[in-house]
């Protein structure tokens, strides 16, 4: 399905091999589905909360969530965005320790909820499931390494441009004027966390982009107008596109695909 069609008809699933769910064989999917139950979470609600002693894991069936952690001073750090097919809460679900991060629905979310005890039993009996979990953990560590490398070598503007282009590819829809409208409740603090920068720097860059009419921003939405100029900024020397916490096509139509680094977290 081409990007930027009406959200009601758009398929947000990634190519095979890029999600936890796609790594599983039919037997593992069937038994995992039978071991849990499906639950719908309204937009702006929590799926999991930091420090809670819950004992289940989640597999996103649809939607997008924000993973964040709060410091002792009350500052909120956005660690990643997760999407359909992703595994959530596996670390705390398996070691039975309190959650290290919160998970918040940025749109209506449907998730498969599996008790940790059943998930652990299936891990021991299903090689496909064990392989999927190992690949998820390995990929997140690799992506964290890539992101750390980018922090020291890639300008913040390039990282931010890559992020908004990726958000447009994942969740945008074309406007009558030819732009791309993204309706996700992400604040400037959220954007700063995702590209590992300060809110002040992000605010300054967005203000410059607004002045140059590359985008407009609202309370719950962002509209990209200068797509070519944003691509040029994302392709700055040394840039590594896509800070949306999942690999795959980080570019808009007509651009080449490159791997996207992600924040690593264990919730």
C-alpha positions, 0 to 999 in steps of 0.5 A, a space after each residue: 500500500 502506498 504511503 500517505 493514503 487515508 489512514 483508515 485504509 493504510 497498512 502500517 505493517 513492515 516488510 517481513 523479517 523486521 518485526 518480532 511477530 514476523 520472525 515467528 513461525 505459524 506454530 509460535 504465532 498460534 500458540 502465543 495467541 492462544 496463551 493470551 488475550 487481545 486488548 484495545 487501549 484508547 489513545 493517550 492511555 498507558 499500556 505499562 507504567 514505570 516501576 509497576 510490578 506487572 507480570 505480562 508481555 505485550 505484542 502490538 497488533 496495531 498502533 504506535 506507542 511511546 516508551 519513556 522513563 522518568 528521572 528522580 527529578 521528574 524529567 521525562 526521557 523518551 526512549 523509543 517509539 514502538 509499532 505493530 508487530 513489536 514486543 513490549 515488556 519482555 524484560 520485566 515480564 521475564 525477570 519479574 522485576 519492576 518496569 524500567 519504563 512506561 508505555 503510552 498510546 499515541 493512537 488507539 492500540 490493539 495488543 496481545 497480552 500474554 502472562 509472563 509465566 505462559 510466555 516463559 513456558 513457550 520460550 522453552 518449548 518453541 525455538 521460533 519464539 526463542 529466536 524471535 526474542 533473541 533477535 529483538 534484543 540483539 537488534 535493539 542493542 545494535 541500534 543503540 550503538 548506532 544511535 550513540 555513534 550518530 550523536 557524536 558525528 551527525 548534526 541534530 538538524 539532520 537527526 531531526 529531519 530524518 525523524 520527521 521524514 520517517 514519521 511522515 512515511 509511517 503515519 502521514 497522509 497527503 494533504 490537498 496542497 501536496 504536503 504530508 500531515 502527521 497526527 501524533 501527540 508528540 511534544 518538542 520534549 518527545 522529539 528531543 528525546 528521540 534524537 537525543 538533544 535538548 528541547 531548546 535546540 529542537 525548538 530553535 530548529 523547528 522555528 527556523 523550519 517554520 520560518 522557511 515554510 518547511 513545516 507547520 506545527 500544531 498542538 497535536 499535528 505537524 505538516 511537512 511542506 518542504 519535503 525536498 529541503 528536509 530530505 537534503 537536511 537528513 542527508 547531511 554528511 554522516 547522517 543516519 536517518 530514522 530515529 523512530 525506533 524501528 528499522 526499514 524504509 526511513 525515507 519518503 517515496 522515491 528515496 533509497 531505504 537505509 537502516 534506522 537506529 533505535 533507542 534501546 530499552 528494556 521495559 
